[in-house]
């Protein structure tokens, strides 16, 4: 990201995080296959296996030479720190949109990391979708392909609070 760019300013090319729990990977891959033409023009950041599946799904839809230009970064698998890596990228202003198909019916060994990722996406006012319907609304928004200035809540009172020792 350029030094002079405000971390709250999203360009017309968004940095989209894609994550899915095992029971939701099929649904996310179908969603990616349906929306690949919109996604291919953005930077995609995915956790582990999800990234492999997303890359394969988009490559299968694209012309042979076009797949080379796909900007997709794979992080670690969620349980191995991928969710925390995404949270750090959000805190650094390097994620614009979070698409996270998570399974509300299956306990996850890294539940605290999932909760922390969802919390930080709200804290930094990142548009987030946790299911297919919301993801459909996000990707069909005209704001996806336009610059956008994300407003940030004022946390100065919290940051400047006095701590009693």
C-alpha positions as CSV (number, residue, x, y, z in Angstrom):
1,X,0.0,0.0,0.0
2,X,1.4,3.4,-0.9
3,X,2.7,5.4,2.1
4,X,0.4,8.4,1.4
5,X,-2.8,6.4,1.1
6,X,-5.3,6.6,3.9
7,X,-5.9,3.1,5.2
8,X,-9.6,3.8,5.2
9,X,-9.7,4.5,1.5
10,X,-10.6,1.6,-0.7
11,X,-9.6,1.9,-4.4
12,X,-11.7,0.4,-7.2
13,X,-9.7,-2.8,-6.8
14,X,-10.7,-4.3,-3.5
15,X,-8.7,-6.7,-1.3
16,X,-11.2,-9.5,-0.7
17,X,-10.6,-12.1,2.0
18,X,-12.3,-15.5,1.3
19,X,-12.6,-18.0,4.1
20,X,-14.8,-21.1,4.5
21,X,-15.1,-23.8,7.1
22,X,-14.9,-27.4,5.8
23,X,-18.7,-27.9,5.7
24,X,-19.0,-24.6,3.8
25,X,-16.2,-24.9,1.3
26,X,-18.5,-26.4,-1.4
27,X,-20.9,-23.5,-1.0
28,X,-18.1,-20.9,-1.2
29,X,-16.6,-22.6,-4.3
30,X,-20.0,-22.5,-6.0
31,X,-20.4,-18.8,-5.1
32,X,-16.9,-18.1,-6.5
33,X,-17.7,-20.0,-9.7
34,X,-20.9,-17.9,-10.1
35,X,-19.1,-14.6,-9.4
36,X,-15.6,-15.3,-10.8
37,X,-15.8,-12.5,-13.4
38,X,-16.3,-9.9,-10.7
39,X,-13.7,-11.5,-8.4
40,X,-10.9,-11.9,-11.0
41,X,-10.4,-8.1,-11.1
42,X,-9.7,-7.8,-7.4
43,X,-7.0,-9.1,-5.1
44,X,-8.0,-12.2,-3.2
45,X,-6.6,-13.3,0.1
46,X,-7.6,-16.8,1.3
47,X,-6.8,-19.1,4.1
48,X,-5.2,-22.5,3.3
49,X,-7.3,-25.0,1.6
50,X,-10.0,-22.5,0.7
51,X,-7.4,-20.6,-1.3
52,X,-6.4,-23.7,-3.3
53,X,-10.1,-24.4,-4.1
54,X,-10.8,-20.8,-5.0
55,X,-7.8,-20.6,-7.3
56,X,-8.8,-23.9,-9.0
57,X,-12.4,-22.8,-9.5
58,X,-11.5,-19.4,-11.0
59,X,-8.7,-20.9,-13.2
60,X,-11.2,-23.5,-14.6
61,X,-13.5,-20.6,-15.7
62,X,-10.8,-18.3,-17.1
63,X,-9.0,-18.4,-20.4
64,X,-5.7,-20.1,-20.2
65,X,-3.5,-17.0,-20.3
66,X,-5.8,-14.9,-18.0
67,X,-5.3,-17.2,-15.0
68,X,-1.7,-16.0,-14.8
69,X,-3.0,-12.5,-13.9
70,X,-5.2,-13.7,-11.0
71,X,-4.0,-12.0,-7.8
72,X,-4.5,-14.6,-5.1
73,X,-2.6,-14.9,-1.9
74,X,-2.8,-18.0,0.3
75,X,-2.3,-17.7,4.0
76,X,-2.1,-20.6,6.5
77,X,-5.0,-22.8,7.2
78,X,-7.4,-21.3,9.7
79,X,-6.6,-23.6,12.6
80,X,-2.9,-23.1,11.9
81,X,-3.0,-19.3,12.2
82,X,-4.7,-18.2,9.0
83,X,-7.6,-16.5,10.8
84,X,-5.1,-14.6,12.9
85,X,-3.1,-13.6,9.8
86,X,-6.3,-12.2,8.3
87,X,-7.1,-10.3,11.5
88,X,-3.6,-8.8,11.4
89,X,-4.1,-7.8,7.7
90,X,-7.4,-6.1,8.7
91,X,-5.7,-4.2,11.5
92,X,-3.0,-3.1,9.1
93,X,-5.7,-1.8,6.6
94,X,-4.8,-4.4,4.0
95,X,-8.3,-6.1,3.7
96,X,-11.3,-4.3,2.3
97,X,-14.0,-7.0,2.3
98,X,-14.4,-10.2,4.3
99,X,-16.4,-13.2,2.9
100,X,-16.4,-15.9,5.6
101,X,-18.7,-18.8,5.2
102,X,-18.6,-20.3,8.6
103,X,-20.4,-23.3,10.0
104,X,-22.6,-22.3,13.0
105,X,-23.5,-25.9,13.6
106,X,-20.0,-27.4,13.9
107,X,-17.7,-26.6,16.8
108,X,-14.3,-25.5,15.6
109,X,-11.0,-26.2,17.4
110,X,-10.0,-22.6,16.7
111,X,-13.3,-21.0,17.8
112,X,-11.5,-18.1,19.7
113,X,-9.6,-17.2,16.5
114,X,-12.9,-17.1,14.5
115,X,-14.5,-14.9,17.1
116,X,-11.5,-12.6,17.1
117,X,-11.5,-12.4,13.3
118,X,-15.2,-11.4,13.2
119,X,-14.7,-9.0,16.1
120,X,-11.8,-7.2,14.4
121,X,-13.7,-7.0,11.1
122,X,-16.5,-5.1,13.0
123,X,-14.0,-3.0,14.9
124,X,-12.4,-1.8,11.7
125,X,-15.7,-1.4,9.8
126,X,-14.9,-4.0,7.2
127,X,-17.9,-5.1,5.0
128,X,-18.3,-8.7,6.0
129,X,-20.5,-11.6,4.8
130,X,-20.9,-14.7,6.8
131,X,-23.4,-16.4,4.5
132,X,-24.2,-16.7,0.8
133,X,-27.1,-14.2,0.7
134,X,-25.0,-11.4,2.3
135,X,-22.1,-12.2,0.0
136,X,-24.5,-11.9,-2.9
137,X,-25.5,-8.4,-1.7
138,X,-21.9,-7.4,-1.2
139,X,-20.6,-8.5,-4.5
140,X,-23.5,-7.0,-6.4
141,X,-23.0,-3.6,-4.9
142,X,-21.8,-0.8,-7.2
143,X,-19.4,0.1,-4.4
144,X,-17.3,-3.0,-5.1
145,X,-15.9,-1.4,-8.3
146,X,-15.7,2.2,-7.1
147,X,-13.4,3.9,-4.6
148,X,-14.9,4.1,-1.2
149,X,-13.9,6.0,2.0
150,X,-14.7,3.8,4.9
151,X,-15.6,5.7,8.1
152,X,-14.0,4.6,11.3
153,X,-15.5,4.9,14.7
154,X,-13.7,7.2,17.1
155,X,-11.9,5.0,19.6
156,X,-9.8,7.9,21.0
157,X,-11.6,7.9,24.4
158,X,-10.8,4.2,24.8
159,X,-7.2,4.6,23.6
160,X,-6.6,7.6,25.9
161,X,-8.3,6.2,29.0
162,X,-6.5,6.3,32.3
163,X,-5.5,3.0,33.7
164,X,-5.3,2.6,37.5
165,X,-2.4,0.5,38.5
